Amino acid sequence: PGVLERLEVGAATLRELNPRLIYCAISAFGAAPGDSPLAGHDLNFVARSGFLAMTTVGDEPAMPGAQLADLTSGLMAATAILGALQAREHSGTGCFLDVPMDGAMRWLMEPWYAVAQAGEAVDKQVGHILVGNLACYRLYRTADGRHLAVAALEPHFWDRFCVAIGKPELVRRHSDADQAALKAEVAEVIAQRPLATWAAIFSQVDACVTPVWTVAEAAAAEPARVELRVKDER
């Protein structure tokens, strides 16, 4: 914090030279008076957000596989800049935008804060549907030691999933109270075939089931891109 100001290229200096300038700073904890002057890295912000407490291997927090706070704050900065550009069209002047990485990561976790504030236990993965407690929404190990991502939350997706794995009798057990037993039965079936076989099967079945790809596989399969499609209704 404060490095750009010491180099005399801070927001106040540059906006004095060009009042239309939109200056966006991505900070650690914020640039407002009273915000922490301490530095931080991605892992610190992910840790403070509660994300690591929800992402565990056994009882230990797992190191994230991507720089979540870095990427999220970048997206928030881009969004803020777009809004500032629109505002400048009306006001004629620019502005200073502050995007704290700590705040960006906390924004990403807002749904979980709502759950926690409602009195539900979230940190230890107790009772929440999206952290592997349900048989229909979790990862399963395949015969070759890879993993299959099953996200068949809705009953119609679960129905198709059960039929595709050759276990139509499991359809009626979607909401069983004993999810541990159901998970064990599904795991036994998935463990009988390699990932490639399951991937081929579910490429033809609309059940929200996909392979867990390596980074190399993901990069080779589809180029990363964002397509903006505008339909002219005139």
SULGITA-V953296 format. One record per backbone hydrogen bond with DSSP energy under -1.0 kcal/mol. NH is the residue of the N-H (numbers start at 0). CO is the residue of the C=O. E is the energy in kcal/mol with one decimal. If there is no record, write none. Layout:
NH_CO_E ; NH_CO_E
This chain:
5_1_-1.9 ; 6_2_-1.7 ; 7_4_-1.3 ; 8_3_-2.9 ; 13_9_-2.3 ; 14_10_-2.7 ; 15_11_-1.2 ; 16_12_-1.1 ; 17_13_-1.9 ; 20_17_-2.2 ; 22_94_-2.7 ; 24_96_-3.2 ; 26_98_-1.2 ; 34_31_-2.3 ; 43_40_-1.1 ; 44_40_-1.5 ; 45_41_-2.5 ; 46_42_-2.2 ; 47_43_-2.3 ; 48_44_-1.3 ; 56_59_-3.2 ; 59_56_-1.8 ; 61_54_-3.1 ; 67_65_-1.7 ; 70_66_-2.4 ; 71_67_-2.7 ; 72_68_-2.4 ; 73_69_-1.6 ; 74_70_-2.1 ; 75_71_-2.4 ; 76_72_-2.3 ; 77_73_-2.2 ; 78_74_-2.2 ; 79_75_-2.5 ; 80_76_-2.5 ; 81_77_-2.0 ; 82_78_-2.0 ; 83_79_-2.3 ; 84_80_-2.4 ; 85_81_-1.8 ; 86_82_-2.3 ; 87_83_-2.3 ; 88_84_-1.1 ; 89_86_-1.0 ; 90_86_-2.5 ; 91_87_-2.4 ; 93_18_-3.0 ; 96_22_-3.4 ; 98_24_-3.0 ; 100_26_-3.1 ; 101_27_-2.4 ; 103_99_-2.3 ; 104_100_-2.1 ; 105_101_-1.8 ; 106_102_-2.3 ; 107_103_-1.7 ; 108_104_-1.1 ; 109_106_-1.4 ; 112_108_-1.6 ; 113_109_-2.0 ; 114_110_-1.5 ; 115_111_-2.5 ; 116_112_-2.9 ; 117_113_-1.0 ; 118_115_-1.7 ; 119_114_-1.8 ; 124_121_-2.3 ; 136_133_-1.3 ; 137_149_-1.7 ; 139_147_-2.3 ; 141_145_-2.5 ; 142_192_-2.9 ; 144_141_-1.9 ; 147_139_-2.8 ; 148_209_-3.2 ; 149_137_-2.5 ; 150_207_-2.5 ; 151_135_-1.3 ; 152_150_-1.9 ; 157_153_-2.3 ; 158_154_-2.7 ; 159_155_-1.6 ; 160_156_-2.4 ; 161_157_-2.7 ; 162_158_-2.0 ; 163_159_-2.5 ; 164_160_-1.8 ; 165_162_-1.3 ; 166_161_-3.1 ; 169_166_-2.1 ; 170_167_-1.5 ; 172_169_-1.7 ; 173_170_-1.2 ; 175_172_-2.0 ; 178_176_-1.5 ; 181_177_-1.5 ; 182_178_-2.9 ; 183_179_-1.8 ; 184_180_-1.8 ; 185_181_-2.3 ; 186_182_-2.8 ; 187_183_-1.8 ; 188_184_-1.4 ; 189_185_-2.6 ; 190_186_-2.0 ; 191_188_-1.7 ; 192_189_-1.3 ; 197_193_-1.8 ; 198_194_-3.1 ; 199_195_-2.1 ; 200_196_-2.1 ; 201_197_-2.7 ; 203_200_-1.2 ; 206_204_-1.7 ; 209_148_-2.2 ; 211_146_-2.3 ; 217_213_-2.5 ; 218_214_-2.5 ; 219_215_-2.0 ; 220_216_-1.9 ; 221_217_-1.7
